[in-house]
Amino acid sequence: MSLDEPGDAVVGAPRSPAQVDVRALRIYLDEVLPGDLDGDLDVELLSGGRSNPTFRLADSKRHWILRRPPYGHVLPTAHDMGREYRIQTALADTAVPVARTVVLCEDESVIGAPFYVMDMIDGVTLRDTSQTSELSVEQRRRLSEAMVDTLIALHEVDPAQVGLADWGRADGYLERQLRRWRKQWQASATAPRREVDDLLDLLGRTLPTACPHPGIVHGDYKLDNVMVDPRDPTIVRGVLDWEMSTLGDTLTDVGILLSFWDEPGEVPNPISQGATALEGFLSREQMARRYAEARGLDLEDLTWYLVFADLKIGVILEGIHARHGRGQTVGDGFDGMGDMASVLLERADERAGALRVSEET
């Protein structure tokens, strides 16, 4: 029997192999949101999510987004739906654009995992050059500035003022990050790579001084994790994917943003694939300068954060590659993850040359 035949309680998300018990989900939502749903509930797996499966929910009048953890092995503290829900709820009345949260469900019996529901943002996500090439040169410049300014707005939020004083511990954040990603590599590596251990050791020996710029860290801030206004793509309407957010060194977000920020004439990040390597987009140096000037910072340690960003993304991709190899992913876009991980790890090793020279002098 096909999963979408009438009478089958487990209905496949249209155009995807993902399974959601729509009947159980509808019963739950009717209990916690009485009167909010109108007509049949449709569920669709959205493309683009390679970590937390993300679904569109729709009735006859409205649309929502449902997020759940990935299938298969992840770190015990990773992909915590309660944390994603809490951070977006806390930021709702700040200058940081986020989706309005609706409900958090920690009862795994409903769809087989914890999940939360939020409003769907009226926006679009720019993922590649087929989309960014449609922008004018001036729009690209202004979007670059908006990306930096949105990150500044996040980092200027006082965690205590929005109920997030206990969101994490900024002290020792970088040391804990290195331990975390070493552990993740050991759990996910599909083949031995001595250079990963060497890079982690080097980053440990060359740590920046104790977290001088603590704050709320997004953890994966990049162009395709924001939604822009469909009518004016220079306006950021929402920041997405808060699964790695915590309190920590805010400069790690700058490193992530710049790791994904491609420039003309260079090998691009294999995920962004040259999306910002077009006329009008600010350079990495210009992005870093705008951020530093707005916050009154000295970014002399930026190389460390760029190396760490490439390494972290490479380890994440290797983890996705491992889960895909075990048949624990849903949807498209997973082929070639291992090769993409290799590109990032090799680039991290190349960028680390400056750290090695500095260490020797």
TAQUIKA-V333440 format. One line per field, one symbol per residue. ss: DSSP state (H for helix, E for strand, L for the rest). psi: psi as a letter, one per 20 degrees, with the letter a starting at -180 (. if undefined). burial: b if it has 24 or more other ideal C-beta (glycine too) atoms within 12 Angstrom, else e. A space follows every 50 residues. Layout:
ss->???
psi->???
burial->???
This chain:
ss->LLLLLLLLLLEELLLLLLEELHHHHHHHHHHHLLLLLLLLLEEEELLLLL LLLEEEEELLLLEEEEEELLLLLLLLLLLLHHHHHHHHHHLLLLLLLLLL EEEEELLLLLLLLLEEEEELLLLELLLLHHHHLLLLHHHHHHHHHHHHHH HHHHHLLLHHHHLLLLLLLLLLHHHHHHHHHHHHHHHHLLLLLHHHHHHH HHHHHLLLLLLLLEEEELLLLLHHHEEELLLLLLLEEEELLLLLLEEEEL HHHHHHHHHLLLLLLLLLLLLLLLLLLLLLLLLHHHHHHHHHHHHLLLLL LHHHHHHHHHHHHHHHHHHHHHHHHLLLLLLLLLLLHHHHHHHHHHHHHH HLHHHHHHHHL
psi->pqhjqpiohopqppkqjqppnhghgggghhgimpihqoaqpqpppqrioj eoppqpqpbihrqrppprrrqaprqhiqlohhggggghghjhkaipprqp qgqpojoiigjjqqrqprqppnrqpohahhghiiqrghhgghhghhgghh hgggiipohhijkkhkhaohpjggghgggghgggghhipiqpohhghggh gghhhkprqonimqappgilorgjjqprphhnjipohqprmjhjqapboh ihhgggghhinqqqjrprpighljhjlqphpqrgghghgggghhilqolh jhgghggggggghggghhgggghhhjkkrqarjipjhghhgggghhhghg hihhhgghhh.
burial->eeeeeeeeeebbbeebebbbbbebbbebbeeeeeeebeeebbbbbbebbb bbbbbbbbeeeebbbbbbbbbbebbeebbbbbbbbbbbbbbeebebbbbe bbbbbeeeebbebbbbbbbbbebbbbbbeebbeebeeebbbbbbbbbbbb bbbbbbbebeebebeebbebeebbbbbbebbbebbeebbbeebebbeebb ebbbebbbeebebbbbbbbbbbbbbbbbeeeebbbbbbbbbbbbbbbbbb bbbbbbbbbbbbbeeeebbbbbbbbbbbebbbbbeebbebbbeebebebe bbbbbbbbbbbbbbbbbbbbbbbbeeeebbbebbeebbebbbbbbebbbe bbeebeeeeee
